[in-house]
Amino acid sequence: MFVFVRRTIVACCLLLVAGCVTEELVVYKDNVVGKKGMKPFLGTYEVKQWLASKKPESVRVSKKDGEFSFSFVQSDKKIRMQFVLSKIPNTKKDLYLLSLPSQKDTKRANMFFIGKAEKEQTRIWAVFPNSPVANEHLKFQGFKAKAVDVKKFLANHADAFVTENEPQVTLKKKAKH
């Protein structure tokens, strides 16, 4: 949720330098949220807090051609990014793994985030190597983490991570008219 065109390059470079990046896509295949489970997530969200200084007004989560994606307008360009959502095992806080497969706008990097969807809002955390909990339990090599290590880290420490860190993105669900 989370890369922008002109400023996308800057934000993406920061993520590549700071974390949230893996060589392989990180997904809990047995816990992927399917068509029926995605229904509550579809719609338009007002952006309250964003990963970069310039935030879009809204983000739209939709299904197109069998793929789930989010889209927004940044610097007069429409950005559309595919994603896979899977439930993090062992979480007591009902957390999700938001995975972005490598795409043109992510400089061909696979990216991952922790998400918490509530009735009125969704919060998203970036996992940086120097973040509390991550710096103790997740190893990054060349500012990238191994997918298997990320899965293990999230299954064992996602609840502690979101307790110790503030979300970088907050989205509020827009009311249907």
C-alpha positions in Angstrom: 0.0 0.0 0.0 2.5 2.1 -0.5 4.5 3.1 -3.5 4.0 6.3 -5.6 5.3 7.3 -9.0 7.7 10.3 -8.8 7.8 10.2 -5.1 7.3 6.5 -5.4 10.9 6.2 -6.5 12.0 7.9 -3.4 9.7 5.9 -1.1 10.6 2.7 -2.8 14.3 3.4 -2.5 13.8 4.1 1.2 12.1 0.8 1.6 14.8 -1.0 -0.3 17.3 0.5 1.9 15.3 0.1 5.1 13.5 -3.2 4.9 10.1 -4.7 4.0 11.8 -6.3 1.0 12.3 -10.0 0.1 13.7 -12.0 -2.8 10.7 -14.2 -2.9 7.0 -13.3 -2.3 6.0 -13.9 1.4 2.6 -15.6 1.6 1.0 -18.0 4.0 -0.4 -20.2 1.2 -2.8 -22.1 3.5 -4.1 -18.8 4.9 -4.6 -16.7 1.7 -7.8 -14.6 1.9 -9.9 -15.6 -1.1 -12.7 -14.0 -3.0 -15.3 -14.4 -0.3 -13.0 -13.3 2.5 -11.8 -10.3 0.6 -15.3 -8.8 0.2 -15.2 -6.7 3.5 -11.8 -5.2 2.3 -13.1 -4.0 -1.0 -14.0 -0.4 -1.4 -12.6 3.1 -1.0 -10.6 4.4 1.9 -9.8 7.9 3.0 -6.0 8.2 3.7 -5.4 9.5 7.2 -1.8 8.6 7.5 0.7 7.6 4.8 4.1 6.2 4.4 5.5 9.3 2.6 5.0 13.0 3.2 2.7 13.5 0.3 -0.3 11.3 0.7 -3.1 10.5 -1.8 -6.7 11.5 -0.8 -8.0 8.0 -1.1 -7.1 4.4 -1.9 -9.4 2.0 -3.7 -9.2 -1.8 -3.1 -10.7 -3.8 -5.9 -10.7 -7.0 -7.8 -9.8 -6.9 -11.5 -9.0 -9.8 -13.8 -9.1 -12.2 -10.8 -6.4 -10.2 -9.0 -6.8 -8.0 -5.9 -5.2 -4.6 -6.1 -5.2 -1.2 -4.6 -5.1 2.0 -6.6 -4.7 5.7 -5.9 -3.8 8.9 -7.7 -0.4 10.4 -6.9 1.1 13.4 -8.8 -1.7 13.1 -11.4 -0.8 9.5 -12.2 -2.9 6.5 -11.3 -1.0 3.9 -9.5 -2.4 0.3 -9.4 -0.6 -2.4 -7.4 -1.5 -6.1 -7.1 -1.3 -7.7 -3.7 -2.0 -10.9 -1.8 -3.5 -10.9 1.6 -3.0 -13.8 4.0 -3.9 -14.3 7.7 -0.8 -14.5 9.9 -0.9 -17.8 11.9 -0.8 -17.6 15.7 -1.8 -14.0 15.9 -4.1 -13.1 18.8 -4.6 -9.6 17.3 -6.2 -10.8 14.0 -3.3 -9.6 11.9 -2.7 -10.0 8.1 0.3 -10.2 5.9 0.0 -7.8 3.0 2.4 -9.0 0.2 3.1 -7.0 -2.9 4.6 -9.2 -5.7 7.4 -7.6 -7.6 6.0 -5.0 -10.0 7.3 -2.1 -12.1 6.6 0.4 -9.4 8.4 -1.6 -6.7 11.6 -1.8 -8.7 11.0 -5.6 -9.1 11.2 -6.1 -5.3 8.7 -8.2 -3.4 7.5 -6.2 -0.4 5.6 -7.1 2.8 3.6 -5.3 5.5 1.6 -6.2 8.5 -2.1 -5.1 8.4 -4.9 -4.9 10.9 -8.4 -4.4 9.4 -11.1 -3.1 11.7 -14.7 -2.1 10.9 -13.9 1.6 10.4 -10.2 1.6 9.6 -7.2 -0.3 8.5 -3.7 0.2 9.9 -0.5 -1.0 8.2 3.0 -1.4 9.6 6.3 -1.5 7.7 8.8 -3.9 9.2 12.1 -2.1 9.3 15.3 -3.8 10.6 15.8 -1.2 13.3 12.2 -1.4 14.6 11.6 -2.7 18.1 11.0 -6.5 18.0 12.2 -6.8 14.4 15.8 -5.9 15.3 15.9 -8.8 17.8 14.1 -11.5 15.8 14.5 -10.9 12.0 17.7 -10.9 10.1 18.2 -8.7 7.0 21.0 -9.3 4.6 21.7 -6.5 2.3 18.5 -4.8 3.6 16.5 -7.8 2.4 15.0 -10.6 4.5 14.5 -14.2 3.5 10.8 -15.1 2.9 11.1 -18.1 5.2 12.5 -15.9 8.0 9.8 -13.3 7.5 7.1 -16.0 7.8 8.7 -17.4 11.0 9.1 -13.9 12.4 5.5 -12.9 11.8 4.0 -16.2 13.1 6.0 -15.8 16.3 6.3 -12.0 16.8 3.7 -10.1 14.8 1.5 -9.3 17.8 4.5 -8.0 19.8 5.7 -6.0 16.7 2.4 -4.1 16.3 2.3 -3.5 20.1 5.7 -1.9 20.1 5.5 0.1 16.8 3.2 2.7 15.4 1.5 2.0 12.1 2.9 4.0 9.1 -0.5 3.9 7.2 -4.0 4.5 8.5 -7.0 4.2 6.1 -10.5 5.0 7.1 -13.3 3.2 5.2 -15.5 5.7 3.3 -19.3 5.3 3.9 -21.3 4.1 1.0 -23.8 6.6 -0.3 
